[in-house]
Amino acid sequence: MDIPKYWAESEIDTLDSTGKRVVTSVWRWSDVSEAEAQSHANKAAAALTSRIEQGEPLQNKYAYGHYPVREEIISSHDDLGYVITRNLYGSFILNSEDVMFVDIDFAQSSNASLLKGIKGLFSRKKKAASEGSNETEAINQLKRWVDGDAKRGATVYRTYGGLRYMMTHQTYDPSGQETEQILEELRCDPSYRVLCKVQNSFRARLTPKPWRFGMDRIPVRYPYRNEEERESLAKWDRNYKEKLEQWRTCEYVMTVGNKEVPPEIAPVQTMHDQATKAYEPFPLA
């Protein structure tokens, strides 16, 4: 897994070839030390400064597609092959080195266009019917894939915006060609597929997105710069953990195919199901 332990920032304040001021920063990482991360950041900043001054345009690259994700490591479980991190809006994330999770995302854009009154009621009914159809189609696609080999087995979970599959019959290489083919065949979310390759791990969100139960996202970004930011994080975290007690991240739907779970996968599934409250009667968030 490519989940760096240390991050450092180097700021840029220079003039481009037209004399326009450019102020930005770059982040770099290290698994060795914060000092090494800072050295990498300084070198990257110097190179970028030179390019800006020579007139090269800055590019807004998709973070998941080019660099490791800058997240705080909450706990590492090397013996079980996973790491738990906190993402940029505050949710806890399971990062697994070889237990495959598949993210199926159904479009949520229609939420913003719902109108009031009768029109809104019919829109919601239409949206629910559409999502039900999408879910059935997706699960049928999974069943066809599982039926292609008697050894295959998967657990299906429903999420707020779609479905999540956990492959329970064997482990996989997150950046391998076989994995890429499976994720494509199952119509996995494209952004998730890119992230698996970049981070060399599979991901599954363990706790809800905060705005889904009335909270703002985390007010600071890792790494935390000072004691004030750490206190702000601690206050937000207490409130978040208190509220999420009444919500779940996914719910168990069904098991398809082979129901035998190997010992290297079973502990990860147990932890995932407990953390997400997959079998508890709470609303999804």
Secondary structure, 3 states (H helix, E strand, C coil): CCCCCEEEEEEEEEECCCCCEEEEEEEEEECCCHHHHHHHHHHHHHHHHHHHHCCCCCCCCCHHHHCCCCCEEEEEECCCCEEEEECCCCCEEEEECCCCEEEEECCCHHHHHCCCHHHHHHHHHHHHHHHHHHHHHHHHHHHHHHHCCCCCEEEEEEECCEEEEEECCCCCCCCCHHHHHHHHHCCCCHHHHHHHHHHCCEEEECCCCHHHHCCCCCCCCCCCCCHHHHHHHHHHHHHHHHHHHHCECEEEEEEEECCCCCCCCHHHHHHHHHHHCCCCCCCEC
